[in-house]
Amino acid sequence: MATGFFWDEKCFWHAGGNYAYTLPVGGLVQPLAAGGLPENPETKRRLKNLMDVTGISAELDMRSAPMASQEALLRVHPQSYLDAFKQLSDAGGGELGRRTPFASGGYEIAALSAGLAVTAVDAVLTGALENAYALSRPPGHHCLPDFPNGFCLLANIAIAIEEAQSKGMAQRVAVLDWDVHHGNGTEAIYYDRDDVLTISLHQEGNYPLDTGAITDRGNGAGAGFNINLPLHAGAGHTAYLHAMDTIVVPQIEAFDPDIIIVACGFDASAIDPMARMLATAETFRQMTLRIKAAAQNLCDGRLVLVHEGGYSEVYVPFCGHATLEALSGSAISAPDPLGQTLDIRQPGPRFDAFLKAEIDHLAQLL
């Protein structure tokens, strides 16, 4: 069995709508936009380009997928929201929520982005693939059922989970969100449920400003099945791995899921413009190795990573490549051109000790 990589050219075409002037180009090539959002196609496209240049693409099972069906979307999003989204998309684009502009055709591209996640999860659960990566764009972890937020227009991972559960392919799902921003959308969708464990490892007080507290543990049947790990700004390689080893992996082991899904953002990297963390490509490699080992021990290796944030056009490709090397077990590497520089910028021993103590304190609060 192989590692699957799900992507589609059209996902690169998602544009910032009313945040950018998009020039008409006939519908057959990527729209040309002037200005726009930090969430732009180049971080994703440059990752795919790097994969092709190193040759790792040839070792992966490269696939596209159909758009998520209306039935699949309706398991998470109300008809009223989908109708409003489609109507505005057909009218040329606009904005329905907070920081979520889209251009003409945005509805179809978002449904395709969700479809990549749905199909990746399906392929892993049916045994067609060992594990998979979905290069979904637009992202999804901030999206609420009826309110898009933070570049996210559809809840990609939740749509994939609900589709799998509706088919009886999985009952218990663990979602690990290591995007630097709190996964508030995924949290909200599963806050009252005990069949989906949600863990968000994020920079404290970044985005959204009013969510992501350690005390938000779930409600009703979901009490104890939502875990937030807000880390101090400046946390780097050592702190992230300590959080994985001390809290994340043990909590997932205790939950014993049928599949693990990672909301895979690369915006905790040291040079990301939307955060103040110090993770490196090696950090993402090591986190992937840890969660892959957990999946192998718990659920026959069933693991899917779904792309979320990451806004450094320079560095996201190398973080993504390191992640894919670890996920697939490939010997093909893309040497980190910034590795030595970023190693020097890592927190010193005193701050690392402080960060570890804070993580240990968070563990005691769970």
C-alpha positions in Angstrom: 0.0 0.0 0.0 1.1 3.5 -0.7 0.7 7.0 0.6 -1.9 9.0 -1.3 -1.6 12.6 -2.2 -4.8 14.3 -3.1 -4.7 17.6 -5.0 -6.4 19.4 -7.8 -5.3 22.3 -10.0 -8.6 24.1 -9.5 -7.9 24.4 -5.7 -5.0 26.7 -6.6 -7.6 29.0 -8.4 -9.5 30.0 -5.2 -9.1 33.8 -5.1 -9.7 36.6 -2.6 -12.8 37.9 -4.3 -13.5 41.4 -3.0 -10.1 41.6 -1.4 -8.4 41.4 -4.7 -8.9 42.5 -8.3 -9.1 39.3 -10.4 -8.4 39.7 -14.1 -10.5 37.6 -16.4 -8.5 34.9 -18.1 -11.0 32.7 -19.9 -11.7 30.1 -17.3 -8.9 27.8 -18.4 -5.9 29.0 -16.4 -5.4 30.1 -12.8 -7.0 33.6 -12.3 -4.6 36.4 -12.1 -5.2 38.5 -8.9 -3.6 41.8 -7.8 -3.3 42.0 -4.1 -5.4 39.6 -2.0 -5.1 37.6 1.2 -2.1 36.0 2.9 -3.9 32.7 2.1 -2.7 32.6 -1.5 -2.1 29.7 -3.9 1.7 30.0 -4.0 2.5 28.2 -0.8 0.5 25.2 -2.0 1.7 25.3 -5.6 5.3 25.7 -4.5 5.0 22.6 -2.3 3.7 20.6 -5.3 6.5 22.0 -7.5 9.1 21.0 -4.9 7.6 17.5 -4.8 7.9 17.2 -8.6 11.4 18.5 -8.7 12.7 16.1 -6.0 10.8 13.2 -7.4 8.8 12.3 -4.3 5.6 12.8 -6.3 6.5 9.7 -8.4 6.6 7.7 -5.1 3.2 8.8 -4.0 -0.2 7.8 -5.3 -1.2 11.1 -6.9 -5.0 11.6 -7.2 -7.7 14.1 -7.6 -11.3 13.7 -6.3 -14.8 14.8 -7.1 -16.5 17.7 -5.3 -18.1 16.7 -2.0 -21.7 15.9 -2.7 -24.6 18.0 -1.5 -25.6 15.2 0.8 -22.1 15.2 2.4 -22.1 19.0 2.8 -25.5 19.0 4.4 -24.3 16.6 7.2 -22.4 19.6 8.5 -23.7 22.8 6.9 -27.4 23.9 6.8 -29.1 24.3 3.5 -29.6 28.0 4.1 -25.8 28.5 4.3 -25.0 26.5 1.3 -27.7 28.3 -0.7 -26.3 31.7 0.3 -22.8 30.6 -0.5 -23.7 29.3 -4.0 -25.8 32.3 -4.9 -23.0 34.7 -4.0 -20.5 32.6 -5.8 -22.6 32.5 -9.0 -23.0 36.3 -8.8 -19.3 36.8 -8.9 -18.2 36.3 -5.3 -18.1 38.3 -2.1 -17.9 37.6 1.6 -20.3 35.8 3.9 -18.3 35.7 7.1 -15.1 37.0 8.7 -12.0 37.2 6.5 -13.5 34.7 4.0 -13.7 36.4 0.6 -14.1 34.3 -2.5 -14.4 35.0 -6.2 -16.7 33.6 -8.9 -16.8 29.8 -8.7 -15.7 29.8 -5.1 -18.5 27.5 -4.0 -17.4 24.7 -6.4 -13.7 25.1 -5.5 -14.6 24.9 -1.8 -16.7 21.8 -2.4 -13.7 20.3 -4.4 -11.4 21.1 -1.4 -13.7 19.3 0.9 -14.0 16.4 -1.6 -10.2 15.9 -1.5 -10.5 15.4 2.3 -13.5 13.1 1.9 -11.9 10.9 -0.7 -8.6 10.7 1.1 -10.3 9.5 4.3 -12.4 7.1 2.3 -9.4 5.6 0.6 -7.5 5.1 3.8 -10.5 3.6 5.6 -11.2 1.1 2.8 -7.6 0.0 2.7 -6.9 1.4 -0.7 -4.1 3.5 0.8 -2.0 3.2 3.9 -2.2 6.9 4.7 -2.8 10.1 2.8 -2.3 13.8 2.5 -5.0 16.1 1.1 -3.8 19.4 -0.3 -7.1 21.1 0.4 -7.6 24.7 -0.4 -9.5 26.7 0.8 -8.8 25.4 4.3 -11.6 24.4 6.7 -10.8 24.3 10.5 -12.2 27.7 11.3 -15.5 27.2 9.6 -18.6 26.9 11.7 -21.7 25.1 10.3 -23.4 28.4 9.3 -20.5 30.9 9.5 -17.3 30.9 7.4 -14.3 32.3 9.2 -10.6 32.9 8.8 -10.1 31.9 5.1 -12.3 28.8 5.7 -15.5 28.3 3.8 -16.5 24.7 4.4 -15.5 22.4 7.3 -13.4 20.0 5.2 -12.4 17.6 8.0 -15.8 17.5 9.6 -17.4 16.8 6.2 -15.0 13.9 5.7 -15.7 12.5 9.2 -19.4 12.7 8.8 -19.3 11.0 5.4 -17.2 8.2 6.8 -19.4 7.7 9.9 -22.6 7.7 7.8 -21.2 4.8 5.8 -20.2 2.9 8.9 -16.5 3.1 8.0 -15.4 4.6 11.3 -17.0 5.2 14.7 -14.3 6.9 16.7 -12.2 9.6 15.1 -9.3 11.6 16.6 -8.5 15.0 15.1 -5.2 16.6 15.9 -4.9 20.2 14.8 -1.3 21.5 14.8 -2.1 24.6 12.7 -0.8 27.6 14.8 -4.3 29.0 15.0 -7.0 27.5 17.2 -9.2 25.0 15.4 -12.4 26.7 16.6 -14.6 25.3 13.8 -13.8 21.7 14.3 -14.1 22.2 18.1 -17.6 23.8 17.8 -18.9 21.0 15.5 -17.9 18.2 17.9 -18.1 20.0 21.3 -21.1 18.0 22.4 -20.0 14.6 21.1 -17.9 11.8 22.5 -17.2 9.9 19.3 -14.7 12.6 18.0 -11.7 13.6 20.0 -10.5 17.1 19.1 -7.0 18.3 20.1 -5.8 21.8 19.1 -2.1 22.7 19.5 -1.9 26.4 18.9 -0.3 29.8 19.8 -2.2 31.3 22.7 -4.3 34.3 21.8 -3.5 34.4 18.1 -6.6 33.7 16.1 -9.5 33.6 17.0 -8.9 35.8 20.0 -11.8 34.5 22.0 -11.4 30.7 21.7 -8.9 28.0 22.4 -8.7 28.0 26.2 -7.5 25.0 28.2 -10.7 25.1 30.2 -12.9 24.5 27.1 -13.2 20.7 27.5 -16.5 19.9 25.7 -20.1 19.8 26.9 -22.6 17.1 27.8 -21.6 13.9 26.2 -18.6 15.7 24.8 -17.2 16.7 28.2 -13.5 15.7 28.2 -13.3 15.1 24.5 -12.1 18.5 23.5 -8.5 19.5 24.4 -6.9 22.8 23.8 -3.1 23.3 24.2 -2.4 27.0 24.0 1.4 27.5 23.8 3.3 30.7 24.5 4.6 32.7 21.5 8.2 31.7 20.8 7.7 28.0 21.4 10.0 26.0 19.1 11.0 22.5 18.2 11.6 21.2 21.7 8.3 22.5 23.1 6.2 21.1 20.2 7.7 17.7 20.6 7.3 17.8 24.4 3.6 18.6 23.9 3.3 15.7 21.4 5.0 13.2 23.8 3.5 14.4 27.0 -0.1 15.2 26.0 -1.1 14.6 22.4 -0.1 11.0 21.8 -1.1 9.8 25.3 -4.6 11.4 24.9 -5.1 9.8 21.5 -3.9 6.5 22.8 -6.5 6.7 25.6 -9.2 7.5 23.1 -8.3 4.6 20.8 -9.6 5.9 17.5 -10.5 4.1 14.3 -8.6 6.7 12.3 -6.5 9.8 13.1 -6.9 13.0 11.0 -4.5 15.9 11.3 -5.4 19.5 10.5 -2.0 20.2 9.1 -1.0 23.8 9.1 2.6 24.9 8.6 2.1 28.4 10.1 3.9 27.5 13.3 7.1 27.8 11.4 9.7 30.3 12.5 9.3 32.6 9.5 5.5 32.5 9.1 4.0 36.0 8.8 0.8 35.1 10.7 2.3 33.7 13.9 5.2 34.0 16.4 6.4 30.4 16.8 9.7 28.8 16.0 9.0 25.4 14.5 11.1 24.1 11.7 10.7 21.6 8.9 12.3 19.1 11.2 9.6 19.8 13.8 6.9 18.9 11.3 8.8 15.8 10.3 9.1 14.6 13.9 5.5 15.4 14.7 4.5 13.4 11.7 6.6 10.4 12.7 5.1 10.5 16.2 1.5 10.6 15.0 2.2 8.0 12.3 3.6 5.6 15.0 0.5 6.2 17.1 -1.7 5.4 14.1 0.2 2.2 13.5 -0.2 1.1 17.1 -3.8 2.1 17.4 -5.6 1.8 14.1 -3.6 -0.1 11.6 -1.8 3.0 10.4 -5.0 4.8 9.3 -3.9 8.4 9.1 -4.9 11.4 6.9 -3.3 14.8 6.9 -5.5 17.6 5.6 -3.8 20.9 4.6 -4.8 24.0 6.6 -2.7 27.2 7.0 0.9 28.2 6.4 1.7 31.5 4.7 5.5 31.6 4.0 5.9 31.0 0.3 9.6 30.3 1.0 9.3 27.8 3.8 5.9 26.0 3.6 7.2 23.8 0.7 10.1 22.5 2.8 7.9 21.9 5.9 5.4 20.1 3.6 8.1 18.0 2.0 9.6 16.9 5.3 6.1 15.9 6.4 5.5 13.8 3.3 8.9 12.2 3.7 7.9 11.1 7.2 4.4 10.1 6.2 5.5 8.0 3.2 8.8 6.7 4.5 10.5 8.0 1.4 14.3 8.3 1.3 14.0 11.3 -1.1 14.8 14.5 0.8 14.6 18.2 0.2 17.4 19.7 2.4 16.1 22.6 4.5 17.8 25.7 3.2 17.0 27.6 6.4 17.6 24.8 8.8 20.9 26.0 10.2 19.7 29.5 10.6 16.5 28.5 12.3 18.3 26.1 14.6 20.3 29.1 15.9 17.0 31.0 16.5 15.5 28.3 18.7 14.7 29.1 22.3 17.5 28.9 24.8 17.7 26.3 27.6 16.0 28.6 30.2 13.0 29.4 28.0 12.7 25.8 26.8 12.6 24.7 30.4 9.9 27.3 31.1 7.9 26.1 28.1 8.2 22.4 29.1 7.0 23.3 32.6 4.0 25.1 31.2 3.1 22.1 29.0 3.4 19.9 32.1 1.1 22.2 33.9 -1.4 22.0 31.0 -1.2 18.2 31.3 -2.2 18.4 35.0 -5.3 20.5 34.1 -6.7 17.8 31.8 
